[in-house]
Each structure stands twice: as C-alpha cells, then as structure tokens.
C-alpha cells in the first residue's frame, strides 16, 4: 500500500498525555472525589443499577501505584458512527496495557458490539496497531450499531469473555453506546463475572457533554473540517457575488456542530434548533428571518450569502413535529399499503388531505412537492418518517424563494436569489484527527486502562481542563450513571444518558447572538483554512471556539 507523505508524517507524531499520566504507570495513584448521583430520576436509576450506582468520581495523580498486579486481557469495541481519533483511543489503551505488562493482551472485536456477540475478533500486536496511529476512521476493527441491551446478549457476551479470559471491555461510543456500557457493567457485576466495563465519550455531534465531559472526541476535527469547507464556500461566494449557499451540517438532535462552524466562519445565517424550539418558530417565520438577510444584503448590492442549517432543524419546529406525528399515525399498520397502492401523487395528496388536521395540512401545503413526497416515501423499519433524510437545506431555500417572490410582488424587494445546496456529513467523520483529537483520544485510551488496572467498572474515561495545554489536562473517571435519566423509548421507561443541547444562556450561543445581526447584513466571513499539524502550538493545538468560550 502506497502511503501519502502526510500519513507517514502522522505515524511519527507522539500524542501528548496529561501531566499526571506522563509519570510512568508505576507512579500513578488514585484520588477519590465525591459520591455521585444521576442527573435526574435518582431513585429509579439507583434501583436499576444497584451494583454500580452512586460510586465516587476519581482523578489520577502522581504517587505510588497501588493497583493489584495481574495479567489483563482486555477487549475493545468501536460502536456507532465514525469520529476522528477513534484509532488513537485504541492505541492509547494498547500502549498503557503493554507498558504495564508485555504479556497483557488486547482483543479488538470487529464490526462493533456484534463482534463481541459473534466472537469475531483480532488480537492486536505492534505491527498491526502501528498502521493506525494518528489516523482517521474506524477501519482498524470496524464499527456497528448493534445495541447491547438484552439479558440474552449479556449472557453471550459473558461467555465470550470467559472463553478468552477477558477481564475488561472498553466500549468507545456515544450516548446510546455508553448507556449500553453501563447496563452491561451492571449485568457483569450482578453475575460476578469479574469483567469490568469502561466507556469512552465519542460523537462528532457534540451532544455527549456535561459538567464532567467537556467535549466528546471527534467534534474538534469534524467541525474544523466542515469550517474549512464553509470558509472556502464563503470565499467563493464573495468572489462570484451571485449565489446564496445553503449548507446543511451534521447534528440530528442538537445544533452544536452548526454553532461551532458559525463561530469559526461567521456566515450570514445560522439556524440553531434549540432556539427555534424555545421561540416556537414556524417554518414561515424561519423563512422570513432568512429572507430578511437576503433582502437587506440585496439592497446593498450583495446578492450572495451563506446559511448554515443543522441536520435535525425540522424536528425543532413545533408545527413540523406535529405534522410528522400525524403522518406516522396516518400510515400506521395496513394504511401504508393502502397509501402505496394509490396510482398517482394527486390521489395520494387527496388521501393525505383527508387524513391530516387542518393545521397540519396548512404546514404540509407550503412544503415543496419534493419534500412532501419524501415525507411519505422514506420510512424507517418502524414505519415512521425518516426526518434525518429530509433535505432541509433545499426546504428552506425553497421557502425563502417563495417569500422573496411575495416581497417582489409587493414592491419591497428587487434583488436576485440564486441558491446552491450542500450537505457536509461524511466528509468530517473520518478526517485525519487534529492534534487536539489525536492527543485527547490517546489520553482517553491510556486513561481507560488506568481505570481497568484500579478495578473500576461502569465508569467513563474522563479527561478535563481541555482548554489548557495537554500538560495541564486532568485524567480520571466518573460513573456513567451520573449522566443518566429516564426517558420513554418504544413504549417503555428506560435509563439513558441525557443528550446535551445547545444552552441558549451559554457563552458560545450568547457570543453568536451578539454578533449575528451584523453578520446577516455585512460580509464578515472568516476563513479557518485547513487543519494544521505542524507549526506553532497556538495554531496547531487550537481547541474549538465553543470550548474556548465556555472556559474563558
């Protein structure tokens, strides 16, 4: 395989560890913090996790290592969507494990959690793992979305671990994956299997965060990758001066990616789903808001601009959420086949009109026909609308076009509006990790082994103080149950990690809100450029604007 010069150079990069993890494993001890409780529903969460709930937070510091010396056989799983830096979590885990005892073994279960259930694995060695240091992607063992949530699955997992003498499992994933890690840890503890479970916080969406987890890994690299592209588009827009670019970015349940990209690039428009929900904004109101920017800029002779749209924006629009719920009900059970049997879109439209409430039909009627049809043609396995597939960037440009046509007819607008559309998603999930993510992920993996060595289970590998240089980062762990609450899932109350939404009173959003009126009318674009790996620390180790503002 021919390697690019950057690949070769990145293999040579030595990730930076937090200061207390640089002392050598024999000189790392534990400092106990306070006992914990779940973020909500304490009694219910405690009842479901009697063996792992309420444990202390811990930090590692310089001192005599008092962990029991024994051979460790560890399994690692990559779970869910890819995020830059995942390979370095595995590398950090491997290096700490081998530094403690060369006879320690690391199993990589292939294809996500299903690899554990199917006993499909590879055993890592230096030659194999060295091919993946500081690289993007999850191809070292692959990933998958199988959920570990049933007693039958847990029993199979326990048998596989027993077969190989595995003493611990590390699950690298997002909120759902780490919820599964907590449930698996509880099962293993309740059945005295002797197998520990440790989680690592991953998601480019940025919604796995709280007072303890300052940033999920991959968010830094993905948003820098998107922001480079958005900056390039902004420069093109400012050069051609004739297009409005509508750019959808990842973020199904929260708008952290959109906000971070806006802070890095200063577009004319950026929608924040959490604000849309808080203000109960309608589709028409959102279109009017964007059209105001288009019209104001056109009055200054600037018939161009850039708008950033979060992937899940429509789910935050109250009237649209009601429409989706009614459509799901309209096509419940055998009604889907009845609907699909109708010969023409005109017939189907009549069926829809007869089945929706007057209010929802009014919302449906203003949608472009392509979006209308998409709502009925794309279904998930449960028969529901796949909201994530809605091309919201095209939806809003179409609504804005209609809004501007009405203004032109009224004589209040006389500009030109030529929209172009982009969706930035997969481009960022497997990018070469930034120095920040390379360091952070390596530290998370190294730290995960320290938690294993000291006998912890049901804990999340935690590295904090991330806005400071790596030397000042603080490594430790927190019980996963601390992040949990009860939510209704598939008709049942289940313990899950609470997703973190954009806080409208938080410093990042407040900074954005204070400047967006100017950005909407003037051309204030900033151009982040490509991720830098070599050069001054203030350029190469730069953290996200979100984290910098939160910790300012």
N, C-alpha and C positions, 0 to 999 in steps of 0.2 A: 504494500500500500504506500503510495507516494504521499508524503506529508507536506503541508504548506509551511513556509517559514514561521508563521505565527504559531502553528501547532507545536513546532519544535521548540520555539522560544517559551511557550507556555508550560511545556513539560518541565522546564528548568526552574519555573517560579516556585519559590518556597513560601507557602502561606504563613501569615503572621498569626500567632496564638495570643490569647490574653496573657498578661504578665504572670499570673499565678500558675498557668499551665506550662510555662517555659522552664519551670524549676527542675523538671525531671519528675517522673511519676512517683519515685520514692520519697519526694519531698512535697507531696500534695495531701493536705488533710481537709476534713470537713468542718464547717462552722454551721451549727443548726440555727435556723431562723424561727419565726413564729409558726404555730399550728395554722392550718388553713381551713376554709370552708368554701363551699361552692358559691358562685356569683349570685345565685338565686335558688329557690326551692330546696333549701338545705336539708330538711327532714327527708324529703323524697330521694334526693341524691344519696344521702348517707345510708338510707335503707337499701339502696341498690348496690352500694359499694362498701359493705361492712368491713372488708379486709384492707381496703386501700384508701378510704376516705379520711380526711382530717389530718393527714400527715404534715410534717414540717417542711417549709421551704428550706433549701440548703444552699450554701455557697462554698466554693473551694478556695483555699488559701494556702500559703506557704507553711509547711510543718511536716511532721513525721507521718508518713503514710501508715495507717493502722489497719488497712483492709486485709482480710484473710488471703493468704497466698494459696491460690489453687488454679488449676488449668481451666481456662474459659473457652467454651465452644459457643460462638455467637452466630445467630442468623440475622440477615438484614433484608428488608423489603422496601422497594420503591413503590409507592401507592398513589394513584390518581394521575392528574395531568403533569406534564414535564415542567420543570422550573430550573433555570440556570444555577449551577452549583451543586446539584444532587450528587454528582460524581465525587466531589470533594468531601461530602459528608461521609461517604463510604471510605474514601482514602484516609480521612482523619480517624475514623473508627478502626480501620485496619492498622494504621501506624501505631496508635496507642495500645492496641491489643498485642501487637508483635513486640513493642518496646517493653511491655510488662513481662512477657514470656514468649520467646520464639516458638514454643510448642502450642500456643493458643491458635485457634482455628476460626476462620470467618467463612460461613456459608452465605452465598447470595442466592436467594430464591427468585426464580425467573418469572417475569410477566406479572409482577405484583403479588397480592395476597394469594391468588390462585396457585402460585408456585409452591407456597407452604402446604396448601391442602393436597396438591398433587405430587408433592415430594420431588419437585423439579428444581434442580439447583446446580450451582458450580461452586467449587472451593477456590477461594482467591489465593494467588501467590504473587510474588513481587513482579514477575514478568508481565502477568495479565493486568494487574492494577496500575502499573506504571504507564500503561497506554491511555489511561483515562484521567490523569491528574490535570486539574485546572481546565477541563474541557466542559462544554455544554452537553445537554441531552441526558437521557436516562438509559442509553443503549448498553451500558455496562452489564445490566441484567434485564433491562426492560421494565415496564410498569404495567399496571392494570387497575381496574376499578371494582374488582370483586370485593364485596363487603364481608368482613368477619363479624358476624352478629348472631349466629345461631349456636345452640348447645352442640348440635351435631358437628358443626365446623370446628368449634373449640376442642371437641374430643379428638377429631382427626389431627388438628394442629398439635395437641399434646402428644399424640402417638408418634408423629413425625419427629418432634423434638426428642422424645425418649429414644427413638431408634438411633439418632445421631449423637446422643449425649449432649444436646444443646442446652446451655444454661441460661441463655437470654436471647430475646428477639428485639431488634431495633426496627421500628416502623417509621419510615420517612414519608410524611404526607400532610394533608391539610386538615381542616376541622373535622370532617367525617372520618378520615383515616385515623386521626388521633383519638377521636371518640371510640372507634373500634379498638384501638390500642388499650384504652382504659378498661373497656369491657373484657378484653382478652386477659389483661393483667389480673383483674378481679377473679375471673374463672380459674386461672392458673394458681392464684393464691388460695382460693377456696378449696381447690382439689389437691393442694400440697404437691404440685408437680415439680417445684424447685426451679421453675423457669421464670425469669424476670422479663418485663416488657418495658421498653423505653421508647418515647416518641420524639420526633424532630419536626419543628414547625416549617412547613413548606406551602407556599402558594404565591403565584405572581399577582393574584388579585388583591393581596394586602389585607384581607379581612380576617386573618388569624393573628390578632394582636390585642393587647390589653396593657394593663399597668406593668406586667411582667415581661411579656413578649413584645418588644419594641418594634420588631419588623420580622415578617416571615421571609425566609430566604427566596431568592429569585426575583423579588419585587424590584430591587435596585437595578439589576441588569435589564429586566424586561422593560421597565419604564425609561431607562436610558436608551435602549434600542428603539422604542417607539418614538421617543422625543427627538432622536437624531432624524428619523424619517419625517416626523411632523415639521421639524425645523427646515429640512430640505424642501418640503412642500410649501412652507411659508415663503421661503426664498424664491421658489418658482412662481408662486402667486404674486409676489411683489415685483417680479421681473416681467411676467406676462401681462399682469394687471387686467385680466379678463375672466378669471374663474373664481367661483366660490367652492372651496373644498370641504366636503362633509366627511369627517374621519371618525369611524367607529373604533373604539378600543375595548380590550378585554375588561370584564368586570360585570358578571351576571347579577350578583347580589349586593354589591357595594361599588361606589364610584371612586375608590382610592386611586386607581390607575389613571383615570381621566383627570382627577385633580392634580396628581403629581406631574403629569405631562403638561397640564396647563401652567403650573408653576415654573416648569422648565422652559416653556416655549412662548407663553403669553399670547395665545390665539385671540381672535375677536370674540369668539363664543365658546364656552364650555358648559355643558349641562351637568348638573350634579343631582343624581336621582334622589338622594336623601332630602335635598331642598325642594325638589318637585313634590315629593310626598308631603313634606311638612307644610307647604303652602297650598296643597291640594290643587296644583296647577292642572288645567285641562290641556288637551292636545292643541286646541285653538290658542290658548294663552301662550304656550311654548312657541308655537309658530309665529305669533305676533311679536314675541320677545326677540326671536332671531331676525324677523323681518325688519324690526326697528333698526337693528345694526346694519342690515343690508341697505336700507333706505338712507340712513344717516351718512353712511360711507359713500353711497352713490351721489348724494348731494354735494360731497366734496370732490367728486370726480373719481372715486375709487370703487369701481365695480368688481371688486375682488375681496376675498376674505377666507378665513379658516374657522371651522366649527368642529369641536371635539364632542363626540356623542358616546356615553357609556353603553356598553353592550346590553345591559338589562334595563335601560331607561324606561321602556314602556310599562314594566311591572311596577314602577313607582307612580305612574299616573293613575289616580283613583278610578276615574271613569273607564280606563282601559282594563284595569284589573277586574272590574265588574263585568265588562264585556267578555273577557276571557272565561270567567266563571260561568257566565250564561251559555257561551259556546260549548264549553265542556259538558254542561247539563243537556244542551240541545242535542248533542251527538252521543249521549250516553247509551250503552247497551246496543240494541239492534238498530237504533236510529242511524248509526254510521252507515250501515249497509243500505238503508233506505235512502239516505242522502246521496251516497255514491252512485246509486242506480239512476238518479235523475240525469237526463241526456244532455242538457245544456246548462251553461252558467246562469242563464236567465231563469231557468226552472229552479236551480239551486238558490238563487238570490231570493226568489219568492218564498221558498221554504225557510230561509233564514229570517226574512222579514216577518213571517207569520210566527216565528218561534222566539224572537227577541222582544224584550220590553221596548217601549217607545224611546226611552232614554238611551239604551244601548244601541238601538238601531240608528239613532242620530249620530252616535260616535262612529259606528260601522260605515255609515254612508259617506262620511268625509274622508275615509281612507282611500288611497289609490287602489285601483282594481287588483293590481298585482299583490298588494299586501292583503286585501280581502281574501283572495284565493289562497294565499299562503296560510292564512289562519285556519283554513278548512282542509287543505291538502297535506299539511305536515303534522303528523300526530306522533306522540311518544307511545311506548308499549302499553301505557295505561289508558290510551285513548284521549289524552289531553293535548292541548295546543303546545307546540314546542316554541316557547316565547324566545328562546335564545337564537332561533333561526330567523326571526323577523329582521329584515334589513332596515333597521331604524334610521340609518343614515339616509336611505332613499325615501323613507316615510317622511322625515322632517323636511327634506329638500323639496318634496312634492307639496307638502302643506304650505311651506314658505312661498313656493311659486304661485299657488292659488291666492295666498294672502296678498302678494305683491300685485297680482293681476287685478284684484279688487281695488287696491290703492291706486293703480294706474287709471282704472276706470273712473275713480273719484277725483282724479287730478292731483293726488298728493304724492305721487311717485313717478319719476320719469327715467329710471336707471335701466341697466341691463343686468340680467341674472342668469348666469350660465353655471350650473352646478356640476361638480365631479365628485365621485364617491370612492372611498377607500375603507377597507377593514383591516386593522392591524391586530393580529391574533397570534397565529403560529410563528410569525417572524420573531417573536421575542421569547418564546418558551424554551428554546434550546440554544440560545446565543452563547458565545464564549462568555463565561461569567466575568463580571467586573472584578477588580482587585478586592473590593468590599465583599462581594458574594463569595469569591474564592477563599478569602480569609474567614469570613463568618461561617461558611459551611464546613470548612475544615475544622474550625473550633467546635462547632456543634457535634460533629462526629467524634472528635477526640474527647470532648466532654461527656458524650453519651457513654463511652467506655468507662470513664471515671465513675459515673453513676452505677454502671454494672458492677464494677470492682467493689464498690462500697455496699452492694446488696440492695439497691433501691429498685422498686418496681411500681408501675403506674405513674411514672414521672416523665415530664417533658424536659429534654435537654434545653437549657436556658443560658443564653449569653446576652448580657445587657451592657448599658453605658456605651451604646453603639455609635453615638455621635462623636465620641472621643477617639483618639488614636487607639489601635488594637492593643497596645501595651496596657491601656487603662480599662479595657473591657473586663467585665466581671462574669465568671463562669459559675454555674451551679445547676440547680434543678427545682422544679415545682410539681406538685401533684397535678395530674391532668384534671382531676375532679374539681379543682379550684375554678376552672373556666366554664363549668357546666351549668346548664339549667334544663328544665323540662320543656319539651316542645311537642306539638301534635304532629305525628308523622304517620301517614297511611292509616288514620283512624285510631292510633294508639299514642299515649303519652310516653315519650322516650327521652332518656338523658342524652343531651348533645352539647357540644362546645358552642357557646354563643358566638355568632358571627359579629365582627366589629364593623359597624357602619361609619361613614364619614361623620364626624362630630361637627355640627354647624356652629358650635361655640368654641371649637378648637382653633388653635393658632394658624394651621395651614389654610383652612377654609376662610378664616377671617382675613388673612392676608389677600387671598384671592378675591374675596368680596369687596375689599377696599380698593382694588385696582381694576376690576373687570369693566367698569363703566368707561374708563379711559381706553382700555384695550379694545372695547367694542367699536369705538369710533375712529381712533387713531391706529396707525400701523406701528405697533410696539414689539414686533416679533423679536425673539431671541433664538439663537442658533447653537444648540448644545454641541453639535458635531458628534463624531464617533467616540465610543468608549476608549479611553486612553489607559494603556497598561504600563507604559514606560515613561518616566519623567518625574517632575516634582510631585511630592505627596499631596499637595493641595489640589492638584489636578487629577492624579491617578487614584487616590483613595477617597475621593469626594463621595459623601453619602447623599441620600435623597434630600430634596428640598423639604419634603414632608417631615422627615426625621429631624433635620436641622432646625426647622421652625418649632416643632414640638418641644425640642430640648433647649431652645435658645434661652 
